[in-house]
Amino acid sequence: MNRLLALALLPVLGLFLCMSQPAADAPASPKKPAPQPAVPPGAEVITLGAGCFWCTEAVYQQIPGVLSVTSGYMGGHVKNPTYEAVCDGTTGHAEVAMLVFDPKVTSLEKILAKFWHVHDPTTLNRQGADVGTQYRSAIYYSSDAQKAVAEKSKAEAAKEFTQPIVTEITRASEFYPAENYHQNYYRLNKGRNPYCQRVIAPKLKKAGLQE
């Protein structure tokens, strides 16, 4: 009798379990951190700080050979930082963009050549109206070979600026993806957020990229 009752309840139990699980295609929670970027075999990773990560992301999403761009935080001393805490300058993190790229299509040299010209690497902890250590200019390398390329690129770029470059070149530490609503920000918000048109669009135009 108990076995018959259990069999009769199975459809009801199955329905309850299905209702308690989120749908596979349910939208990600905007306030939750985005997932870590996938790194295919043969790909490389470089992480760049160039002011607001919305700007950096918008630039490198258009560069051939860049497989993915993830906005996030690096270089701080607090685990699992939030955007609000980073903006307060209390966590030590920089706003960064982690680039996964295919070295067979583009090179780190080309990526860094663009880097020097889409932000001002001579202003300490500042990009335009964005002020604070979270907006510092930084290159976070993941290998000694990348470090050598970054230092050489910085030395070559220094010839093009009248003021000294203040960009830090540091080994990458733990990367914390920013919240979902920061990802793909320009593409999703360029018609809604004035910052996109006043700050990001001019950067793209200066870099010869699509606005």
C-alpha positions in Angstrom: 0.0 0.0 0.0 2.8 2.4 0.9 4.6 1.6 -2.3 1.4 2.4 -4.3 1.1 5.7 -2.5 4.7 6.6 -3.2 4.3 5.9 -6.9 1.1 8.0 -7.0 3.0 10.9 -5.5 6.0 10.8 -7.9 4.4 13.1 -10.5 3.5 15.7 -7.8 7.0 15.5 -6.3 8.6 15.9 -9.8 6.4 18.9 -10.5 7.5 20.5 -7.2 11.2 20.0 -7.9 10.9 21.5 -11.4 9.1 24.5 -10.0 11.8 25.0 -7.4 14.7 25.1 -9.9 15.4 28.3 -12.0 14.8 27.9 -15.7 18.0 27.1 -17.7 17.5 30.2 -19.8 16.5 32.5 -16.9 18.3 35.9 -17.1 21.3 36.2 -14.8 20.8 38.4 -11.7 22.1 41.8 -12.5 23.8 42.3 -9.1 25.5 38.9 -9.1 29.1 38.6 -10.3 29.5 37.5 -13.9 31.2 34.1 -14.4 35.0 33.8 -14.9 35.8 34.0 -18.6 36.6 30.8 -20.5 40.1 30.5 -21.8 40.3 28.1 -24.8 43.5 26.1 -25.5 46.2 28.3 -27.0 44.6 31.5 -25.9 46.3 34.1 -23.7 45.0 36.4 -21.0 46.0 40.0 -20.3 44.2 42.3 -17.8 44.2 46.1 -18.4 43.2 49.0 -16.2 42.5 52.2 -18.2 40.0 54.1 -16.2 36.3 53.1 -16.2 36.0 49.5 -17.3 33.0 50.3 -19.5 35.3 52.3 -21.8 38.0 49.6 -21.9 35.5 46.9 -22.6 33.8 48.8 -25.4 37.2 49.3 -27.2 38.5 45.8 -27.0 35.2 44.1 -28.0 35.9 45.5 -31.5 39.5 44.3 -31.8 40.0 41.2 -34.1 41.5 38.3 -32.2 40.1 39.3 -28.8 37.9 36.4 -27.9 36.2 37.9 -24.9 36.3 41.0 -22.6 35.2 40.7 -19.0 34.9 43.8 -16.8 36.0 43.3 -13.2 38.3 44.1 -10.4 42.0 43.3 -9.6 44.9 44.5 -7.5 43.0 44.9 -4.2 43.1 43.4 -0.7 39.4 42.6 -0.1 37.8 39.3 -1.3 34.7 39.5 -3.5 34.5 43.3 -3.8 31.4 45.0 -4.9 31.2 47.8 -7.3 30.1 50.2 -4.6 33.1 49.3 -2.4 35.5 49.6 -5.2 34.1 53.0 -6.1 34.6 54.1 -2.5 38.3 53.3 -2.9 38.4 51.1 0.2 39.3 47.8 -1.4 42.4 48.8 -3.3 41.1 47.3 -6.5 41.4 48.8 -10.0 38.5 48.6 -12.5 39.9 46.4 -15.2 39.0 44.5 -18.3 40.3 40.9 -18.7 41.0 40.1 -22.3 41.2 36.6 -23.6 42.9 36.7 -27.0 44.1 34.4 -29.8 47.8 35.1 -30.3 47.5 33.6 -33.8 45.2 36.5 -34.8 46.5 39.4 -32.8 49.5 40.0 -30.5 50.0 41.5 -27.1 52.1 44.2 -28.8 49.1 45.3 -30.9 46.8 45.1 -27.9 49.1 47.4 -25.9 49.6 49.8 -28.8 45.9 50.4 -28.6 45.9 50.6 -24.8 48.3 53.6 -24.7 46.0 55.7 -27.0 42.6 55.0 -25.7 43.3 56.5 -22.3 45.8 58.9 -20.7 48.6 56.8 -19.1 50.2 60.0 -17.7 47.5 60.9 -15.1 47.9 59.2 -11.8 44.7 57.6 -10.5 42.5 59.6 -12.9 40.9 59.5 -16.3 39.1 62.7 -17.1 36.3 63.2 -14.5 36.8 59.7 -13.1 39.1 60.2 -10.1 40.4 57.6 -7.6 42.8 54.7 -7.3 40.2 52.4 -8.9 40.8 54.3 -12.2 44.6 53.8 -12.2 46.4 52.9 -15.4 47.7 49.3 -15.1 48.8 46.3 -17.0 48.4 43.0 -15.1 50.5 40.3 -16.9 50.2 36.6 -16.5 53.7 35.5 -17.5 57.3 36.7 -17.6 57.1 36.9 -21.4 54.1 39.2 -21.1 55.9 41.4 -18.6 58.8 41.8 -21.0 56.5 42.8 -23.8 54.6 45.3 -21.5 57.8 47.0 -20.3 59.1 47.3 -23.9 55.8 48.7 -25.1 55.7 51.2 -22.2 59.2 52.4 -23.1 58.3 52.9 -26.7 55.0 54.7 -25.8 56.9 57.0 -23.5 58.4 58.7 -26.5 55.0 59.8 -27.6 54.0 61.6 -24.4 55.4 64.8 -23.0 54.6 63.7 -19.4 55.9 60.5 -17.7 53.8 57.4 -18.0 52.5 56.3 -14.6 51.1 52.9 -15.7 51.9 50.2 -13.2 53.0 46.8 -14.6 52.2 44.1 -12.1 51.7 40.4 -12.1 48.1 39.5 -12.2 46.4 38.7 -8.9 42.9 37.3 -8.3 40.4 38.6 -10.8 36.9 39.3 -9.6 34.4 39.6 -12.4 32.1 42.6 -12.0 28.4 42.3 -11.6 26.4 41.1 -14.6 24.9 44.6 -15.3 28.4 45.9 -15.9 29.1 43.4 -18.7 28.7 44.5 -22.3 27.7 47.8 -20.8 28.2 50.2 -23.8 26.3 48.0 -26.3 23.4 47.6 -23.9 23.2 51.2 -22.6 24.5 53.6 -25.2 21.0 54.9 -25.9 20.2 55.3 -22.2 23.2 56.4 -20.2 24.6 59.9 -21.1 28.0 58.7 -20.0 28.1 56.4 -22.9 27.7 59.2 -25.4 29.8 61.8 -23.6 32.7 59.7 -22.7 32.8 56.2 -24.3 31.7 57.2 -27.8 34.4 59.8 -28.3 37.0 57.2 -27.2 35.8 54.8 -29.8 35.8 57.5 -32.5 39.3 58.5 -31.5 40.4 54.9 -31.8 38.8 54.6 -35.3 36.2 52.1 -34.0 32.4 51.9 -34.4 30.4 54.1 -32.1 
